[in-house]
Amino acid sequence: MAQNYPDTTCKENLRNYTEQVYGLDDYIFQGRKYRSRNVMANGHPYFNDSKWRDAVIYSHGRDYSGIAIKYDIELDMIILQISNAQGKTNIISTEYATIDSFVFDTHFFINLHKINNSISEMGYYEKVFEGDLLYVVKHKKQFVKNYNSINPYGLYSKQLSTLCIIYGNEMVMCPNRKLFLHYFNPYEKQIRSFIWQQHIRFREANKNDLIILCRYVDELTGMNK
């Protein structure tokens, strides 16, 4: 049976609907029914894998633990799996403005606009390291309209992760080693040597590699102020 949903342009209706259906009146549960796009495509739009993750969500000074989520990095959207008062499982997408940050496994994501609304870029970024500078990573996937016998319904791209540096109200994206070294131009020789010594492949660096690199750079540049 089709279910009628409220006018999602009306926040008051959303709040009333959420309380009625889910028995909750919390910010993070204000949203709409999530319908995954391109469900027949090869691959998926989620961060790392398509499994539900046990997460902690921080919203308006409160934390909500034990929440099952997926992070859709094509749409930059948090998906929640929750049960209503009748025990029925529902999948909803959250409103962007309601989430301050969230964490699952070893990954901590921040709502960039919440920590600095002077930065024009918006969305969720994974926090890597914070010292004199803040280092974050933007994860992204795209749906590729490449239809053939192997991918009759198209496919999702590989996960693209871009390191970003935030200083004050400025954010610089460093998708490759060249741009990263250019940002720290006076220390390029030392940083290049460190990357080589640690066997860090910049484009394929995992989170631990980036933490090691960013900590070194932060200490190096801080000592020479």
Secondary structure, DSSP 8 states (H G I E B T S, - for coil): -------TT-HHHHHHHHHHHHS---GGG-EEE---SSTTSBS-SBSS-SS-EEEEEEETTEEEEEEEEEEETTTTEEEEEEE-TTS-EEEEEE-GGG-SEEEETTEEEEEHHHH-TTSS--SEEEEEEESSSEEEEEEE--EE---SSS-TT-EE---EEEEEEEETTEEEEE-SHHHHHHHTGGGHHHHHHHHHHTT--GGG--HHHHHHHHHHHHHHHHHT-
